[in-house]
Amino acid sequence: MEPAAFQQQEITLRAAIAGDAPAIARIWHAGWPDGHLGNVPDALLAFRDASSFSRRAAERIPDTTVAVVSGEVVGFTMVVADELEQIYVAASHRGRGVADALMTDAERRIRAAGHDRAWLAVVPGNARARRFYERRCWTDDGPIEYPAEAGSEPVQVRARCYVRML
């Protein structure tokens, strides 16, 4: 028998509410370095402190879906038009199907908004994310310069554009 911590738990997806912003910010702030440190311009790092994630999480509630397990927010996506802009899962819940559930929902939301193609940007050095997207049938459509929010002027980040026909 599996230990309780590793048993399959039910994942519930729902639209984010204002009260979810602190949990979203914690997950985002904790997970961002995993794929971005060493892979984005140094100019962006100054804009990625805990307060920036808190502010942006609160501002982005209308675009956000959260994954909840046992009453706890454990992951989220942010979708804008045809772009899957953010997808994050708390480290303690990775490998348990949360990212798959969130990705399936994001694809559904993009399709329901009338788009037949979804896209996202990922930095080339984020190998774990790229493997996940490829497993989910997203394909690398080539290089892009992604304008990452950073104060009054965005910082251009060299990224790869991944796409999926819906």
Secondary structure, 3 states (H helix, E strand, C coil): CCCHHHCCCCCEEEECCHHHHHHHHHHHHHHHHHHHCCCCCHHHHCCCCHHHHHHHHHHCHHHEEEEEECCEEEEEEEEECCEEEEEEECHHHCCCCHHHHHHHHHHHHHHHCCCCEEEEEECCCCHHHHHHHHHCCCEEEEEEEEEECCCCCCEEEEEEEEEEEC
